[in-house]
Amino acid sequence: MSEEESNTESPNGPEKDDWHHFASASYGSADAEPTEVLENETTPEEEWFDGDDYYHSGGSIDWNAPPCPAPLGIAHMIKIGVCDNCLHRIGGRRVDSTGAEGGSILRAEAHSRDSELEKVEIPELCPLCENLFEDVINIVDRIVESTSPYQYSTMQFGIHLPKDMIQSEDSIRTKHGAQGSKTLKPSFVKAIQDEISSRTQGVSFVKESPDIMITIDALTLRVDVDVRPIFIYGRYRKLERGIPQTRWPCRACRGRGGDCENCQGTGLQYIESVQDLIGEPVRNSMEANDTSFHGMGREDIDVRCLGSGRPFVLEVKGPRIRDMDLDKLSEEINSKSSGKVEVNSLRWSLKKEVSRIKETRSEKSYTIRFKVEEELPEDEVVEAISSLSGVTLEQETPKRVSHRRAAKTRKRKVTSISDVTVEGNEVQFSLRCEAGTYVKELVHSDEGRTVPSVREVIGTECEVLWLDVKDIHAD
């Protein structure tokens, strides 16, 4: 809509990783050889693997072996080639150390009970983790290197493990591991977190709203670092007309810039916007990549926004610096905008407030001034315009926005009208109305598309001179 259009820009932010979309690899599978050939058959009968003859490079799994922490259970896990990390996590025994060191202690205890275990040949791959824990140092090296340019205090992990690895590990652990033993994925994540904590001070690991999101593909050892955006809530006052709320791509080059003469290569129809007058000082201060602007509606480019200002959330993308003094940041924005835009009430916010800002439909107050062709009796004009207080308008989509708005009739209530003044052939009044009201069309009627209208009740053509948003009644 004109004075109160909804901001359609989608927030970026964070987002869930659909790890189940990853292709799975064939881990721990085995093809059984046919043991019988039917008479007169030239091809062997297919046998289905049922798990009873599951082999690993260490030794055959004895499905009748007792589970850990029984000594025979731990001994059997050693025989099939379980690594120290996995031996500790499924062993079910408390020892002085954790991880590989803890598993090494359990292995030494088992060797002291049965010296034959020392002769067991160690396989190339652990049947539970396929030596995944050996890659922890390599993975953490990449994480530390990738995150070094950024300031952060919280981190979250997303791990993808091949489906077959998970199924194979689960079948062995649930049968032979100690009751309540930890599964592979959280144990792997914990090993990474412990290594990061040993190198980096002041980092906590969270399950939501992290400063940095780390995603790891255990199949390829690919590590992706996603620096999560920062959200800042505030209110802005637009003190000068001719400034759009958000960036407006050049009509001629459609934002491509280059050699476009219309925009001198900027890619913008208007060099300045509320978004950049606020966002650029923030982006520079936080050494961020870019910003997105989410306002509670928007005013037309030729409309000022006064009073306490319009609520907004600024999304700061890829910030390298996260710890800022918002009072000083507010002063910097107001100083650099040269009286065109002012901000107030800045505070830290979250992504969910973007939805609240966009969905809130609060009443607004305006002051509008228009002129008529000939002077009219002041008392008649005041009475006619005041009669619109409390009415419900029926507004068809205005011609000026019909190219981007659905053609339909909207009902909007005028809550009150006040301060009607007449100065020659110019008239000015204030009103409070429902969110989404086309205020200019209320005055000139848009060729009868708004009913009733000021033009209708005073009986003459009206030309809007200017419009100001006086206040937005939200928060």
C-alpha positions in Angstrom: 0.0 0.0 0.0 1.1 3.6 -0.4 1.6 5.1 3.1 1.6 1.7 4.8 2.9 -0.9 2.4 4.1 -4.2 3.9 7.8 -4.8 3.5 8.0 -7.9 1.4 11.7 -8.5 1.8 12.2 -11.9 3.3 14.5 -12.2 6.3 17.6 -14.0 6.1 18.6 -15.6 8.8 19.0 -18.8 10.2 17.7 -22.0 8.9 17.6 -25.8 9.6 19.9 -28.1 7.8 18.1 -31.0 6.1 20.9 -33.6 6.6 18.6 -36.4 5.5 18.9 -35.0 1.9 22.6 -36.0 1.8 23.3 -39.2 -0.2 24.3 -42.1 2.1 27.4 -44.2 1.5 27.6 -48.0 1.7 29.4 -48.7 5.0 29.6 -52.0 6.8 27.9 -54.0 4.1 28.8 -57.5 3.2 27.8 -59.9 0.4 27.1 -63.4 1.5 28.5 -66.2 -0.7 25.9 -68.8 -1.9 26.2 -72.1 0.0 23.8 -74.2 -2.0 23.0 -74.6 -5.7 19.6 -76.0 -6.6 19.5 -79.0 -8.9 19.4 -78.0 -12.6 19.9 -74.3 -11.7 22.7 -72.5 -13.5 22.7 -69.5 -11.2 23.1 -69.5 -7.4 20.1 -68.8 -5.1 20.3 -65.3 -3.6 20.9 -65.3 0.2 19.7 -62.4 2.3 22.0 -61.0 4.9 20.4 -61.3 8.4 23.3 -60.0 10.5 24.3 -63.4 12.0 27.5 -63.6 10.0 28.5 -59.9 10.2 32.2 -59.6 9.7 34.7 -56.8 10.2 38.4 -56.7 9.5 39.1 -57.4 13.1 36.9 -60.5 13.7 33.4 -61.9 13.5 30.8 -60.3 15.8 29.6 -62.9 18.4 26.0 -61.8 18.8 25.8 -64.0 22.0 28.6 -62.2 23.7 27.5 -60.3 26.9 27.2 -56.5 26.7 29.6 -54.1 28.2 30.6 -53.3 30.9 31.0 -57.1 31.5 34.7 -58.0 31.0 33.8 -60.5 28.3 31.8 -57.8 26.5 34.8 -55.4 26.6 37.1 -58.2 25.5 34.8 -59.0 22.5 34.7 -55.3 21.4 38.5 -55.4 21.5 38.6 -58.5 19.4 36.4 -57.0 16.6 38.7 -53.9 16.5 36.9 -51.1 18.3 39.0 -48.0 18.6 39.8 -46.5 22.0 37.3 -43.6 21.6 34.5 -46.0 20.9 35.6 -48.5 23.6 35.3 -45.7 26.2 31.9 -44.4 25.0 30.2 -47.9 24.9 32.3 -49.6 27.7 30.1 -48.3 30.5 33.1 -48.0 32.9 34.1 -44.9 34.8 37.8 -44.1 34.5 39.9 -41.1 35.2 40.1 -40.0 31.6 37.7 -39.6 28.7 37.8 -40.2 25.0 40.7 -42.1 23.6 42.6 -41.9 26.9 39.7 -43.5 28.7 39.4 -46.2 26.1 43.1 -46.9 26.4 42.7 -47.5 30.2 39.9 -50.0 29.6 42.0 -51.7 27.0 44.9 -52.0 29.4 42.7 -53.4 32.1 41.3 -56.0 29.6 44.9 -56.9 28.6 45.8 -57.5 32.3 42.9 -59.9 32.6 43.6 -61.7 29.3 47.1 -61.4 27.8 45.8 -63.0 24.6 44.0 -59.8 23.8 47.3 -58.1 23.2 47.8 -60.4 20.2 44.6 -59.2 18.5 45.4 -57.6 15.2 44.2 -54.0 15.0 42.1 -53.5 11.9 42.3 -50.6 9.5 38.9 -49.2 10.4 37.0 -49.2 13.7 33.7 -51.1 13.1 31.7 -48.4 15.0 33.1 -45.0 13.8 35.4 -46.0 10.9 38.2 -44.0 12.6 36.1 -40.8 12.4 37.6 -39.6 15.7 41.1 -39.5 14.2 39.8 -36.6 12.1 38.8 -34.4 15.0 42.1 -32.4 15.0 41.9 -31.8 11.3 38.3 -30.6 11.5 39.0 -28.3 14.4 42.0 -26.9 12.6 39.7 -25.9 9.8 37.1 -24.5 12.2 39.6 -22.3 14.1 41.1 -21.0 10.9 37.7 -20.2 9.3 36.4 -18.5 12.4 39.5 -16.5 13.4 38.4 -13.2 11.6 35.1 -13.2 13.6 34.1 -12.1 17.1 31.8 -14.7 18.6 30.9 -16.4 22.0 28.4 -19.1 21.0 28.6 -21.9 18.5 26.3 -24.6 17.2 27.1 -27.8 15.2 25.3 -29.7 12.5 26.8 -33.0 11.7 26.0 -35.3 8.7 26.9 -39.0 9.1 26.3 -41.5 6.4 23.1 -43.5 7.0 24.8 -46.8 6.7 27.4 -45.9 9.3 24.7 -44.9 11.8 22.7 -48.1 11.2 25.8 -50.3 11.5 27.0 -48.5 14.7 23.5 -48.7 16.2 23.2 -52.4 15.6 26.4 -53.2 17.4 26.1 -50.6 20.2 22.6 -51.5 21.2 23.5 -55.2 21.4 27.0 -55.1 22.9 27.4 -51.6 24.4 26.6 -50.7 28.0 23.1 -49.6 28.7 22.8 -45.8 28.1 26.0 -45.6 26.2 26.3 -42.6 23.9 25.6 -42.7 20.2 28.2 -41.9 17.6 27.0 -38.4 16.5 26.8 -36.6 19.9 30.0 -38.3 21.0 31.8 -37.0 17.8 30.4 -33.5 18.4 31.5 -33.6 22.0 35.0 -34.5 20.9 35.1 -31.6 18.5 33.7 -29.2 21.2 36.3 -30.3 23.8 39.1 -29.7 21.3 37.8 -26.3 20.4 37.4 -25.4 24.1 41.1 -26.4 24.7 42.2 -23.9 22.1 39.6 -21.1 22.4 38.5 -19.3 25.5 35.0 -18.1 26.3 33.1 -20.1 23.7 29.8 -21.9 24.7 28.0 -24.4 22.6 24.2 -23.8 22.2 21.3 -25.4 20.4 19.7 -22.3 19.1 20.6 -18.7 18.1 24.3 -19.2 17.9 26.8 -16.5 16.7 28.4 -19.1 14.4 26.9 -22.3 12.9 29.3 -25.1 11.9 28.2 -27.8 9.6 30.3 -30.9 9.0 30.0 -33.6 6.5 31.7 -36.7 8.0 31.8 -38.4 4.6 33.9 -35.8 2.9 35.2 -33.9 6.0 33.9 -30.7 4.5 33.5 -27.9 7.1 31.2 -25.0 6.4 31.1 -21.9 8.7 28.0 -19.8 8.7 28.3 -16.5 10.6 24.8 -15.8 11.8 23.3 -12.4 11.4 22.7 -9.9 14.2 19.3 -8.2 14.6 18.8 -4.7 16.0 15.4 -3.3 16.8 14.7 0.5 16.7 12.5 3.3 15.5 13.4 5.7 12.7 12.1 9.2 11.9 12.4 10.3 8.3 12.7 14.1 8.3 13.2 14.7 4.6 11.0 13.8 1.7 12.3 12.0 -1.4 14.0 9.2 0.4 12.7 5.6 -0.1 12.6 3.2 2.9 14.7 0.5 1.2 17.1 0.3 -1.7 15.4 1.0 -5.0 17.0 -0.7 -8.0 17.5 1.5 -11.1 14.6 1.2 -13.5 16.9 1.4 -16.5 19.5 -1.3 -15.7 17.4 -3.1 -13.0 20.2 -2.7 -10.4 23.0 -4.0 -12.6 24.9 -0.7 -12.6 27.9 -0.9 -14.9 27.8 1.7 -17.6 24.2 2.7 -16.9 23.8 6.5 -17.5 20.6 6.7 -15.6 22.1 5.7 -12.2 25.8 6.5 -13.0 26.7 2.9 -12.4 25.3 2.7 -8.8 22.4 0.4 -9.7 20.1 2.5 -7.6 17.2 4.7 -8.6 17.8 6.8 -5.5 21.3 7.0 -4.0 20.0 7.4 -0.5 17.5 5.2 1.4 16.5 4.8 5.0 18.0 1.4 4.9 21.4 2.6 3.9 21.4 5.8 6.0 20.9 3.6 9.0 22.5 0.4 7.8 25.8 1.6 6.3 27.2 3.1 9.6 26.2 -0.2 11.3 27.7 -2.3 8.5 31.0 -0.3 8.7 31.1 -0.4 12.5 30.5 -4.2 12.7 32.6 -4.9 9.6 29.6 -6.8 8.1 28.9 -7.9 4.6 25.5 -6.3 4.1 22.2 -5.4 5.8 18.5 -6.1 5.3 15.8 -3.7 6.5 12.5 -4.9 7.9 10.0 -2.1 8.7 6.6 -2.1 10.2 5.0 -1.0 6.9 6.5 1.8 4.9 5.7 5.4 4.0 5.7 6.7 0.4 8.9 8.2 -0.8 7.4 11.7 -0.6 6.1 11.2 2.9 7.9 12.1 6.1 7.7 9.9 9.2 7.7 11.9 12.4 6.6 11.4 16.0 8.3 8.6 17.8 9.2 7.0 14.5 8.4 3.7 12.7 9.5 0.4 14.3 12.1 -1.6 12.3 14.5 -4.4 12.6 17.9 -4.2 10.9 19.5 -7.5 10.0 23.3 -7.3 9.9 24.8 -10.0 7.8 28.2 -11.6 8.3 29.4 -9.3 11.1 33.0 -9.6 12.2 32.4 -7.5 15.3 29.3 -8.3 17.4 29.9 -6.4 20.7 28.8 -2.8 20.1 27.6 0.1 22.3 24.2 0.8 20.8 23.9 4.2 22.3 27.1 5.3 20.5 26.0 3.5 17.3 22.7 5.5 17.5 24.7 8.8 17.8 26.9 7.8 14.9 23.9 7.1 12.6 22.1 10.3 13.5 25.3 12.3 13.0 26.1 10.8 9.5 22.5 11.1 8.2 22.8 14.9 8.2 19.3 15.4 9.6 17.6 13.2 7.0 16.9 10.3 9.3 17.1 9.8 13.0 17.0 6.6 15.0 16.0 5.9 18.6 15.3 3.1 21.0 18.0 0.8 19.6 18.3 -2.6 21.3 19.4 -6.1 20.4 16.8 -8.3 18.9 16.2 -11.8 17.4 15.0 -13.1 14.1 11.6 -13.9 15.4 10.9 -10.2 16.0 11.1 -9.7 12.2 7.9 -11.6 11.9 6.3 -9.6 14.7 7.3 -6.3 13.0 5.9 -7.4 9.6 2.7 -8.9 11.0 1.7 -6.1 13.4 -1.1 -4.0 12.1 -1.2 -0.9 14.3 -3.2 2.3 13.8 -1.4 5.4 12.4 -1.9 9.1 12.8 -1.3 11.5 9.9 -1.4 15.1 9.0 -2.3 15.9 5.3 -2.5 19.1 3.4 -4.3 19.6 0.0 -5.6 22.4 -2.1 -8.8 23.0 -4.1 -9.4 25.2 -7.1 -11.5 27.8 -5.4 -11.9 29.0 -1.8 -14.8 27.4 0.0 -16.6 28.5 3.2 -14.4 27.5 6.1 -17.3 26.3 8.4 -18.7 24.1 5.6 -15.3 22.5 4.9 -14.6 21.8 8.5 -18.0 20.3 9.1 -17.8 18.2 5.9 -14.4 16.8 6.6 -15.2 16.2 10.3 -18.2 14.1 9.2 -15.8 11.4 8.0 -14.6 10.7 11.5 -15.6 7.1 12.4 -16.6 6.0 8.9 -15.5 2.8 7.2 -13.9 3.4 3.8 -14.2 1.1 0.8 -11.0 1.5 -1.1 -10.3 -0.2 -4.4 -6.7 -0.8 -5.3 -5.3 2.7 -6.3 -4.2 3.2 -9.9 -0.7 4.2 -8.8 -0.1 0.7 -7.2 -2.3 -1.4 -9.4 0.8 -2.9 -11.2 2.0 -4.5 -7.9 -1.2 -4.9 -5.9 -4.1 -7.3 -6.3 -7.3 -5.7 -7.6 -9.8 -5.8 -4.7 -11.8 -3.6 -2.4 -10.4 -3.0 1.1 -12.4 -1.8 4.0 -10.5 0.6 6.4 -11.9 2.6 9.3 -11.1 6.2 10.0 -10.9 6.3 13.8 -10.9 10.1 14.2 -10.4 13.4 12.4 -9.2 16.6 14.1 -7.5 20.0 13.7 -9.2 20.9 10.4 -7.9 24.3 9.2 -8.6 26.3 6.1 -6.2 28.8 4.7 -7.5 30.3 1.4 -7.7 27.4 -1.0 -5.5 25.1 1.1 -6.9 22.7 3.7 -5.1 20.7 6.4 -6.3 18.2 8.9 -5.1 15.3 11.1 -6.6 11.8 11.3 -6.1 8.5 12.9 -7.0 5.4 10.9 -6.6 1.7 10.6 -3.4 0.1 9.2 -3.4 -0.1 5.5 -5.5 3.0 4.8 -4.7 4.8 1.5 -4.7 8.3 3.0 -4.0 10.3 -0.2 -6.9 8.5 -1.8 -9.1 9.3 1.1 -8.6 13.0 0.1 -8.8 12.9 -3.8 -10.9 9.7 -4.1 -8.7 8.3 -6.9 -11.5 8.9 -9.5 -14.1 7.4 -7.2 -12.2 4.3 -6.1 -12.3 5.4 -2.4 -15.8 5.9 -1.0 -16.5 8.1 0.9 -13.8 10.7 0.4 -13.0 14.4 1.1 -13.6 15.2 -2.5 -17.1 13.7 -2.3 -18.1 15.5 0.9 -16.8 19.0 -0.1 -17.9 18.6 -3.7 -14.7 19.7 -5.5 -11.5 18.3 -6.8 -8.6 18.0 -4.3 -4.9 18.0 -4.9 -2.7 16.6 -2.2 0.3 18.8 -1.4 2.0 16.7 1.3 1.5 14.0 3.8 3.3 13.3 7.1 3.1 10.2 9.4 2.6 11.8 12.8 2.8 8.6 14.9 2.6 4.8 14.7 0.7 3.4 17.6 2.7 0.2 18.2 4.8 -1.3 21.0 
